[in-house]
Amino acid sequence: GNGYTFVVVSRGCPWACIYCRAPVMNERKVRFRPVETVIEEISRYKLQNIAFHADTATMNKRWIYDFCKAVRTLPFRVRIVTNSRVDTVDRDMLREMAASGFWMICYGCESGDDKVLSMNKKEATVEQARKAVRWAKEAGLSVWGYFMLGMFGDNKETMEKTIQLSCSEDFDIV
């Protein structure tokens, strides 16, 4: 019910998923803004409902932990949502994020079939997706799952696996 503001925290992604624009646009290079400049921007404009604009903010664990520590020093509470890969999070990171104002994490699961994920150069697995969702829910985060049907290598059976994955885990939004 409240508006939110996008805050750019990074650009680029080092992975080479064949369906994504990021490797083409940024040549697989990644740049993160300094935590201090992000906190200063949030503080200056008193941004309370934030969506991180980043291909994968969670790929840089040090940045996430430093941000979480810094955001807790603000004189107001923030609510943050971010995108993530399922293979760049762990339980401790998700707990820290939840304690620091993150309320939702959006995972690019893409497929419920490991062979399709591999064919599309995702470099993540269905089991990693399942774990990431469970860890996020344990931490108290809402979870949005991104899925695609008709990926390279998909057929009726693999797309059914994708649908089953999207229904079998505790996603809040699919």
GROMACS elastic network, one bead per residue, 0.5 to 0.9 nm:
[ bonds ]
;  ai    aj funct       b0    kb
    2    49     6  0.75043   500
    3    49     6  0.68480   500
    3    50     6  0.88449   500
    4    47     6  0.79761   500
    4    48     6  0.75501   500
    4    50     6  0.53088   500
    4    51     6  0.67582   500
    5    47     6  0.71347   500
    5    48     6  0.83436   500
    5    49     6  0.63234   500
    5    51     6  0.60585   500
    5    52     6  0.84356   500
    6    49     6  0.87321   500
    6    50     6  0.57932   500
    6    52     6  0.57031   500
    6    53     6  0.58215   500
    7    38     6  0.77733   500
    7    41     6  0.85106   500
    7    42     6  0.83105   500
    7    50     6  0.66492   500
    7    51     6  0.62616   500
    7    52     6  0.50840   500
    7    53     6  0.55882   500
    7    54     6  0.84815   500
    8    11     6  0.77291   500
    8    32     6  0.89820   500
    8    33     6  0.80728   500
    8    38     6  0.82124   500
    8    51     6  0.86223   500
    8    52     6  0.59710   500
    8    54     6  0.62259   500
    9    31     6  0.86159   500
    9    32     6  0.59376   500
    9    33     6  0.54565   500
    9    34     6  0.82016   500
    9    35     6  0.82672   500
    9    38     6  0.68497   500
    9    52     6  0.64155   500
    9    53     6  0.62964   500
    9    54     6  0.59501   500
    9    57     6  0.72440   500
   10    30     6  0.71126   500
   10    31     6  0.54595   500
   10    33     6  0.58811   500
   10    52     6  0.86709   500
   10    53     6  0.72362   500
   10    54     6  0.51040   500
   10    55     6  0.73319   500
   10    56     6  0.79481   500
   10    57     6  0.67366   500
   11    22     6  0.85258   500
   11    26     6  0.75098   500
   11    29     6  0.80285   500
   11    30     6  0.56645   500
   11    31     6  0.53536   500
   11    32     6  0.66035   500
   11    33     6  0.86847   500
   11    53     6  0.83174   500
   11    54     6  0.59484   500
   11    55     6  0.66131   500
   11    56     6  0.85182   500
   11    57     6  0.89384   500
   12    22     6  0.58307   500
   12    23     6  0.71087   500
   12    25     6  0.76962   500
   12    26     6  0.52586   500
   12    27     6  0.77397   500
   12    28     6  0.61404   500
   12    29     6  0.55312   500
   12    31     6  0.65468   500
   12    32     6  0.88005   500
   12    54     6  0.76389   500
   12    55     6  0.62241   500
   12    56     6  0.80295   500
   13    16     6  0.79964   500
   13    22     6  0.60434   500
   13    23     6  0.63265   500
   13    26     6  0.73804   500
   13    27     6  0.83135   500
   13    28     6  0.52471   500
   13    29     6  0.61871   500
   13    30     6  0.55066   500
   13    31     6  0.87583   500
   13    54     6  0.88599   500
   13    55     6  0.61535   500
   13    56     6  0.67526   500
   13    59     6  0.87527   500
   14    22     6  0.85516   500
   14    23     6  0.69759   500
   14    26     6  0.88637   500
   14    27     6  0.81026   500
   14    29     6  0.58643   500
   14    30     6  0.65160   500
   15    22     6  0.85381   500
   15    23     6  0.68674   500
   15    28     6  0.64779   500
   15   121     6  0.80645   500
   15   122     6  0.75107   500
   15   123     6  0.79340   500
   16    19     6  0.86226   500
   16    20     6  0.76713   500
   16    22     6  0.81762   500
   16    23     6  0.57073   500
   16    24     6  0.86869   500
   16    28     6  0.72079   500
   16   120     6  0.86354   500
   16   121     6  0.62577   500
   16   122     6  0.72509   500
   16   123     6  0.87539   500
   17    20     6  0.56998   500
   17    21     6  0.86716   500
   17    22     6  0.86860   500
   17    23     6  0.76490   500
   17   117     6  0.89047   500
   17   120     6  0.57616   500
   17   122     6  0.50295   500
   17   123     6  0.80276   500
   18    21     6  0.83059   500
   18    23     6  0.85311   500
   18   119     6  0.87266   500
   18   120     6  0.54363   500
   18   121     6  0.62836   500
   18   122     6  0.79179   500
   18   152     6  0.88630   500
   19   120     6  0.71514   500
   19   121     6  0.89474   500
   19   151     6  0.81020   500
   19   152     6  0.87043   500
   20    23     6  0.68597   500
   20    24     6  0.79434   500
   21    24     6  0.54362   500
   21    25     6  0.60253   500
   21    26     6  0.85185   500
   22    25     6  0.51038   500
   22    26     6  0.58290   500
   22    27     6  0.75275   500
   22    28     6  0.70525   500
   22    55     6  0.74913   500
   23    26     6  0.55285   500
   23    29     6  0.78088   500
   24    27     6  0.52777   500
   24    28     6  0.72438   500
   25    28     6  0.80203   500
   26    29     6  0.55762   500
   26    30     6  0.74503   500
   27    30     6  0.87164   500
   32    35     6  0.83779   500
   32    54     6  0.89898   500
   32    57     6  0.83407   500
   32    60     6  0.85213   500
   32    63     6  0.81353   500
   33    36     6  0.82980   500
   33    37     6  0.68850   500
   33    38     6  0.69712   500
   34    37     6  0.55495   500
   34    38     6  0.67219   500
   34    39     6  0.89144   500
   34    63     6  0.82149   500
   35    38     6  0.52130   500
   35    39     6  0.61811   500
   35    40     6  0.85406   500
   35    63     6  0.69494   500
   35    64     6  0.87024   500
   35    66     6  0.69313   500
   35    67     6  0.56605   500
   35    70     6  0.77759   500
   36    39     6  0.51678   500
   36    40     6  0.60267   500
   36    41     6  0.86085   500
   36    67     6  0.82056   500
   36    70     6  0.79582   500
   37    41     6  0.61362   500
   37    42     6  0.86207   500
   38    41     6  0.51463   500
   38    42     6  0.62450   500
   38    43     6  0.85435   500
   38    67     6  0.84060   500
   39    42     6  0.50744   500
   39    43     6  0.59702   500
   39    44     6  0.84467   500
   39    67     6  0.77536   500
   39    70     6  0.70854   500
   39    71     6  0.65552   500
   39    74     6  0.82576   500
   40    43     6  0.50353   500
   40    44     6  0.58823   500
   40    45     6  0.85600   500
   41    44     6  0.51856   500
   41    45     6  0.62681   500
   41    46     6  0.80855   500
   41    47     6  0.80474   500
   42    45     6  0.56101   500
   42    46     6  0.55378   500
   42    48     6  0.76859   500
   42    50     6  0.87136   500
   42    71     6  0.88336   500
   42    74     6  0.88865   500
   42    78     6  0.88917   500
   43    47     6  0.67393   500
   43    74     6  0.70172   500
   43    75     6  0.85450   500
   43    76     6  0.87411   500
   44    47     6  0.79581   500
   45    48     6  0.89205   500
   46    76     6  0.79098   500
   46    78     6  0.89191   500
   47    50     6  0.66678   500
   47    78     6  0.71205   500
   47    79     6  0.89502   500
   48    76     6  0.76365   500
   48    77     6  0.64647   500
   48    79     6  0.58622   500
   48    80     6  0.79663   500
   49    78     6  0.59827   500
   49    80     6  0.60511   500
   49    81     6  0.83698   500
   50    78     6  0.72986   500
   50    79     6  0.60543   500
   50    81     6  0.64204   500
   50    82     6  0.86341   500
   51    79     6  0.84563   500
   51    80     6  0.56315   500
   51    82     6  0.59068   500
   51    83     6  0.87471   500
   52    57     6  0.77499   500
   52    80     6  0.71036   500
   52    81     6  0.62529   500
   52    82     6  0.50316   500
   52    83     6  0.73976   500
   53    56     6  0.88101   500
   53    57     6  0.83556   500
   53    82     6  0.73015   500
   53    83     6  0.79398   500
   54    57     6  0.55369   500
   54    82     6  0.75038   500
   54    83     6  0.68946   500
   54    84     6  0.86517   500
   55    82     6  0.89674   500
   55    83     6  0.66438   500
   55    84     6  0.73365   500
   55    85     6  0.88068   500
   56    59     6  0.57046   500
   56    60     6  0.82949   500
   56    82     6  0.81040   500
   56    83     6  0.59315   500
   56    85     6  0.64034   500
   56    88     6  0.84038   500
   57    60     6  0.64713   500
   57    61     6  0.84763   500
   57    63     6  0.82681   500
   57    64     6  0.73677   500
   57    82     6  0.71816   500
   57    83     6  0.69090   500
   57    84     6  0.64943   500
   57    85     6  0.88858   500
   58    61     6  0.59925   500
   58    63     6  0.81331   500
   58    64     6  0.64293   500
   58    82     6  0.84974   500
   58    83     6  0.79688   500
   58    84     6  0.58650   500
   58    85     6  0.74414   500
   58    88     6  0.58797   500
   58    89     6  0.65153   500
   58    93     6  0.86623   500
   59    63     6  0.87338   500
   59    64     6  0.85596   500
   59    84     6  0.77634   500
   59    85     6  0.77423   500
   59    87     6  0.85807   500
   59    88     6  0.52569   500
   59    89     6  0.77316   500
   60    63     6  0.53624   500
   60    64     6  0.64326   500
   60    65     6  0.88820   500
   60    88     6  0.82112   500
   61    64     6  0.50804   500
   61    65     6  0.61803   500
   61    66     6  0.85032   500
   61    88     6  0.81122   500
   61    89     6  0.81846   500
   61    93     6  0.75841   500
   62    65     6  0.52338   500
   62    66     6  0.60460   500
   62    67     6  0.84474   500
   63    66     6  0.51200   500
   63    67     6  0.59575   500
   63    68     6  0.85026   500
   64    67     6  0.50605   500
   64    68     6  0.60526   500
   64    69     6  0.85979   500
   64    93     6  0.78719   500
   64    96     6  0.88231   500
   64    97     6  0.77580   500
   65    68     6  0.51004   500
   65    69     6  0.62240   500
   65    70     6  0.86315   500
   65    93     6  0.73829   500
   65    96     6  0.73401   500
   65    97     6  0.79519   500
   66    69     6  0.52089   500
   66    70     6  0.61947   500
   66    71     6  0.86284   500
   67    70     6  0.50611   500
   67    71     6  0.59300   500
   67    72     6  0.86008   500
   67   100     6  0.87733   500
   68    71     6  0.52981   500
   68    72     6  0.64541   500
   68    96     6  0.68707   500
   68    97     6  0.63048   500
   68    99     6  0.81654   500
   68   100     6  0.53637   500
   68   101     6  0.81105   500
   68   102     6  0.89812   500
   69    72     6  0.56320   500
   69    73     6  0.72714   500
   69    96     6  0.87501   500
   69   100     6  0.74767   500
   70    73     6  0.55011   500
   70    74     6  0.74607   500
   70   100     6  0.89969   500
   71    74     6  0.56011   500
   71    77     6  0.84413   500
   71    78     6  0.79420   500
   71   100     6  0.67051   500
   71   101     6  0.80705   500
   72    75     6  0.81751   500
   72    76     6  0.85780   500
   72    77     6  0.78280   500
   72    78     6  0.88194   500
   72    99     6  0.87402   500
   72   100     6  0.59562   500
   72   101     6  0.81131   500
   73    76     6  0.84996   500
   74    77     6  0.71396   500
   74    78     6  0.86021   500
   77   100     6  0.86116   500
   77   101     6  0.69313   500
   78   100     6  0.80342   500
   78   101     6  0.53846   500
   78   102     6  0.77988   500
   79   100     6  0.85364   500
   79   102     6  0.55609   500
   79   103     6  0.61345   500
   79   104     6  0.87075   500
   80   100     6  0.88603   500
   80   101     6  0.59083   500
   80   103     6  0.58819   500
   80   104     6  0.69591   500
   80   105     6  0.87326   500
   81   101     6  0.88216   500
   81   102     6  0.57945   500
   81   103     6  0.60403   500
   81   105     6  0.57258   500
   81   106     6  0.75524   500
   82   102     6  0.78758   500
   82   103     6  0.89060   500
   82   104     6  0.67595   500
   82   105     6  0.52233   500
   82   106     6  0.60834   500
   82   107     6  0.88019   500
   83   104     6  0.87559   500
   83   105     6  0.58399   500
   83   107     6  0.60028   500
   83   108     6  0.76139   500
   83   144     6  0.89178   500
   84    87     6  0.84600   500
   84    88     6  0.72061   500
   84    89     6  0.79245   500
   84   105     6  0.67077   500
   84   106     6  0.58565   500
   84   107     6  0.50328   500
   84   108     6  0.66498   500
   85    88     6  0.56310   500
   85    89     6  0.74945   500
   85   106     6  0.82336   500
   85   107     6  0.55323   500
   85   108     6  0.57100   500
   85   109     6  0.75346   500
   85   124     6  0.81269   500
   85   129     6  0.85060   500
   85   132     6  0.88286   500
   86    89     6  0.63131   500
   86    90     6  0.89439   500
   86   107     6  0.60359   500
   86   108     6  0.70285   500
   86   109     6  0.69718   500
   86   124     6  0.70593   500
   86   125     6  0.82818   500
   86   128     6  0.58965   500
   86   129     6  0.51949   500
   86   130     6  0.84462   500
   86   131     6  0.80653   500
   86   132     6  0.54867   500
   86   133     6  0.80332   500
   87    90     6  0.81977   500
   87   123     6  0.84830   500
   87   124     6  0.60886   500
   87   125     6  0.80806   500
   87   128     6  0.60770   500
   87   129     6  0.75471   500
   87   132     6  0.75761   500
   88   132     6  0.88799   500
   89    92     6  0.83427   500
   89    93     6  0.62847   500
   89    94     6  0.68245   500
   89   132     6  0.68049   500
   89   135     6  0.87874   500
   90    93     6  0.54378   500
   90    94     6  0.63113   500
   90    95     6  0.87329   500
   90   131     6  0.87326   500
   90   132     6  0.71644   500
   90   135     6  0.71892   500
   90   136     6  0.86995   500
   91    94     6  0.52772   500
   91    95     6  0.61915   500
   91    96     6  0.86486   500
   91   132     6  0.80948   500
   91   135     6  0.54045   500
   91   136     6  0.73456   500
   91   138     6  0.82651   500
   91   139     6  0.75007   500
   92    95     6  0.51459   500
   92    96     6  0.61729   500
   92    97     6  0.85932   500
   92   135     6  0.88733   500
   92   139     6  0.86770   500
   93    96     6  0.51009   500
   93    97     6  0.61224   500
   93    98     6  0.86436   500
   94    98     6  0.61215   500
   94    99     6  0.85630   500
   94   102     6  0.88014   500
   94   135     6  0.70661   500
   94   136     6  0.59064   500
   94   138     6  0.87614   500
   94   139     6  0.60534   500
   94   140     6  0.87524   500
   94   141     6  0.79733   500
   95    98     6  0.51568   500
   95    99     6  0.61743   500
   95   100     6  0.86500   500
   95   135     6  0.84202   500
   95   136     6  0.77094   500
   95   138     6  0.81193   500
   95   140     6  0.78328   500
   95   141     6  0.86321   500
   96    99     6  0.51423   500
   96   100     6  0.62565   500
   96   102     6  0.88185   500
   96   139     6  0.83635   500
   97   100     6  0.51364   500
   97   101     6  0.65586   500
   97   102     6  0.53401   500
   97   103     6  0.81561   500
   97   139     6  0.84685   500
   97   141     6  0.87263   500
   98   101     6  0.56306   500
   98   103     6  0.61045   500
   98   104     6  0.83989   500
   98   136     6  0.85544   500
   98   139     6  0.62519   500
   98   140     6  0.65429   500
   98   141     6  0.62583   500
   99   102     6  0.72784   500
   99   139     6  0.84450   500
   99   140     6  0.89837   500
  100   103     6  0.89636   500
  102   105     6  0.76832   500
  102   141     6  0.73159   500
  103   140     6  0.76189   500
  103   141     6  0.50922   500
  103   142     6  0.60932   500
  103   143     6  0.87480   500
  104   136     6  0.85732   500
  104   140     6  0.88564   500
  104   141     6  0.51892   500
  104   143     6  0.56318   500
  104   144     6  0.72832   500
  105   136     6  0.76172   500
  105   141     6  0.68132   500
  105   142     6  0.64331   500
  105   143     6  0.52378   500
  105   144     6  0.63250   500
  105   145     6  0.86575   500
  106   142     6  0.84932   500
  106   143     6  0.58064   500
  106   145     6  0.58208   500
  106   146     6  0.71548   500
  106   173     6  0.89439   500
  107   110     6  0.86195   500
  107   129     6  0.79133   500
  107   132     6  0.83360   500
  107   133     6  0.82006   500
  107   143     6  0.73660   500
  107   144     6  0.62396   500
  107   145     6  0.51034   500
  107   146     6  0.60348   500
  107   147     6  0.89598   500
  108   111     6  0.88578   500
  108   129     6  0.86186   500
  108   144     6  0.86810   500
  108   145     6  0.62366   500
  108   147     6  0.67605   500
  109   112     6  0.76240   500
  109   117     6  0.89392   500
  109   124     6  0.83360   500
  109   125     6  0.84184   500
  109   126     6  0.75706   500
  109   129     6  0.61495   500
  109   145     6  0.62722   500
  109   146     6  0.56662   500
  109   147     6  0.57619   500
  109   148     6  0.84783   500
  109   162     6  0.89797   500
  109   166     6  0.88666   500
  110   117     6  0.75202   500
  110   122     6  0.85737   500
  110   145     6  0.81686   500
  110   146     6  0.58475   500
  110   148     6  0.50704   500
  110   149     6  0.79843   500
  110   151     6  0.85174   500
  110   162     6  0.77330   500
  111   114     6  0.74940   500
  111   116     6  0.68415   500
  111   117     6  0.62526   500
  111   125     6  0.88839   500
  111   126     6  0.75359   500
  111   146     6  0.88555   500
  111   147     6  0.59604   500
  111   148     6  0.63751   500
  111   149     6  0.75257   500
  111   151     6  0.81423   500
  111   154     6  0.89195   500
  111   158     6  0.78772   500
  111   159     6  0.74740   500
  111   161     6  0.75982   500
  111   163     6  0.84149   500
  111   165     6  0.80304   500
  111   166     6  0.89196   500
  112   116     6  0.81198   500
  112   117     6  0.80532   500
  112   125     6  0.84516   500
  112   126     6  0.58334   500
  112   129     6  0.89468   500
  112   147     6  0.85017   500
  112   158     6  0.69399   500
  112   159     6  0.73892   500
  112   160     6  0.80582   500
  112   163     6  0.72881   500
  112   164     6  0.73632   500
  112   165     6  0.55075   500
  112   166     6  0.78887   500
  113   116     6  0.54284   500
  113   117     6  0.63449   500
  113   118     6  0.87788   500
  113   125     6  0.80285   500
  113   126     6  0.66386   500
  113   154     6  0.87306   500
  113   158     6  0.57905   500
  113   159     6  0.80017   500
  113   161     6  0.62123   500
  113   162     6  0.66443   500
  114   118     6  0.61215   500
  114   119     6  0.85787   500
  114   124     6  0.80203   500
  114   125     6  0.56432   500
  114   126     6  0.60619   500
  114   127     6  0.88588   500
  115   118     6  0.50473   500
  115   119     6  0.61002   500
  115   120     6  0.86082   500
  115   153     6  0.80553   500
  115   158     6  0.88621   500
  116   119     6  0.50087   500
  116   120     6  0.62097   500
  116   121     6  0.86142   500
  116   122     6  0.87080   500
  116   151     6  0.73398   500
  116   152     6  0.69543   500
  116   153     6  0.55779   500
  116   154     6  0.63752   500
  116   158     6  0.75721   500
  117   120     6  0.52308   500
  117   121     6  0.62762   500
  117   122     6  0.52103   500
  117   123     6  0.69815   500
  117   124     6  0.69728   500
  117   125     6  0.70162   500
  117   126     6  0.84024   500
  117   151     6  0.87942   500
  117   152     6  0.89965   500
  117   153     6  0.89012   500
  118   122     6  0.58484   500
  118   123     6  0.62043   500
  118   124     6  0.77703   500
  118   125     6  0.82907   500
  119   122     6  0.77396   500
  119   152     6  0.69541   500
  119   153     6  0.67490   500
  120   123     6  0.84157   500
  120   151     6  0.75807   500
  120   152     6  0.64410   500
  120   153     6  0.80641   500
  121   124     6  0.84707   500
  122   125     6  0.81403   500
  124   127     6  0.85199   500
  124   128     6  0.66421   500
  124   129     6  0.78305   500
  125   128     6  0.51618   500
  125   129     6  0.64608   500
  125   130     6  0.88342   500
  126   129     6  0.50252   500
  126   130     6  0.63213   500
  126   131     6  0.87551   500
  126   165     6  0.82275   500
  127   130     6  0.50257   500
  127   131     6  0.62283   500
  127   132     6  0.85405   500
  128   131     6  0.51426   500
  128   132     6  0.60169   500
  128   133     6  0.85997   500
  129   132     6  0.51175   500
  129   133     6  0.62044   500
  129   134     6  0.86456   500
  130   133     6  0.53551   500
  130   134     6  0.63187   500
  130   135     6  0.86918   500
  130   165     6  0.83084   500
  130   169     6  0.68326   500
  131   134     6  0.51409   500
  131   135     6  0.60234   500
  131   136     6  0.84873   500
  132   135     6  0.51822   500
  132   136     6  0.60939   500
  132   137     6  0.86115   500
  133   136     6  0.51890   500
  133   137     6  0.62184   500
  133   138     6  0.86209   500
  133   143     6  0.67556   500
  133   145     6  0.87071   500
  133   169     6  0.70920   500
  133   170     6  0.70264   500
  133   171     6  0.73092   500
  134   137     6  0.51558   500
  134   138     6  0.61127   500
  134   139     6  0.86215   500
  134   169     6  0.77922   500
  134   170     6  0.74653   500
  135   138     6  0.50156   500
  135   139     6  0.62283   500
  135   140     6  0.87476   500
  135   141     6  0.87989   500
  136   139     6  0.50692   500
  136   140     6  0.64069   500
  136   141     6  0.52617   500
  136   142     6  0.72259   500
  136   143     6  0.70516   500
  137   141     6  0.52553   500
  137   142     6  0.65183   500
  137   143     6  0.72993   500
  137   170     6  0.76361   500
  137   171     6  0.87712   500
  138   141     6  0.75064   500
  142   171     6  0.74422   500
  142   172     6  0.60415   500
  142   173     6  0.84254   500
  143   170     6  0.76875   500
  143   171     6  0.51909   500
  143   172     6  0.53475   500
  143   173     6  0.66278   500
  143   174     6  0.86046   500
  144   171     6  0.58751   500
  144   172     6  0.58080   500
  144   174     6  0.56958   500
  145   166     6  0.72254   500
  145   171     6  0.63644   500
  145   172     6  0.80232   500
  145   173     6  0.62764   500
  146   166     6  0.87427   500
  146   173     6  0.86131   500
  146   174     6  0.60704   500
  147   162     6  0.72956   500
  147   163     6  0.84711   500
  147   166     6  0.76574   500
  147   174     6  0.73310   500
  148   151     6  0.64921   500
  148   159     6  0.85100   500
  148   162     6  0.79771   500
  149   154     6  0.73232   500
  149   155     6  0.89677   500
  149   158     6  0.88634   500
  149   159     6  0.59299   500
  149   162     6  0.75757   500
  149   163     6  0.86732   500
  150   153     6  0.78294   500
  150   154     6  0.54662   500
  150   155     6  0.73682   500
  150   159     6  0.73268   500
  151   154     6  0.52925   500
  151   155     6  0.86817   500
  151   159     6  0.87501   500
  153   158     6  0.84275   500
  154   157     6  0.78529   500
  154   158     6  0.56235   500
  154   159     6  0.62228   500
  155   158     6  0.53837   500
  155   159     6  0.60303   500
  155   160     6  0.84745   500
  156   159     6  0.52662   500
  156   160     6  0.61390   500
  156   161     6  0.87871   500
  157   160     6  0.51181   500
  157   161     6  0.64471   500
  157   162     6  0.88867   500
  158   162     6  0.64025   500
  158   163     6  0.87903   500
  159   163     6  0.63153   500
  159   164     6  0.85778   500
  160   163     6  0.50466   500
  160   164     6  0.60969   500
  160   165     6  0.85887   500
  161   165     6  0.60966   500
  161   166     6  0.85880   500
  162   165     6  0.51174   500
  162   166     6  0.62393   500
  162   167     6  0.87038   500
  163   166     6  0.51190   500
  163   167     6  0.63176   500
  163   168     6  0.85911   500
  164   167     6  0.51288   500
  164   168     6  0.58403   500
  164   169     6  0.87597   500
  165   168     6  0.50830   500
  165   169     6  0.64210   500
  166   169     6  0.63108   500
  166   170     6  0.84299   500
  166   171     6  0.72136   500
  166   174     6  0.67037   500
  167   170     6  0.76621   500
  167   171     6  0.77009   500
  167   174     6  0.86327   500
  168   171     6  0.84240   500
  171   174     6  0.65512   500
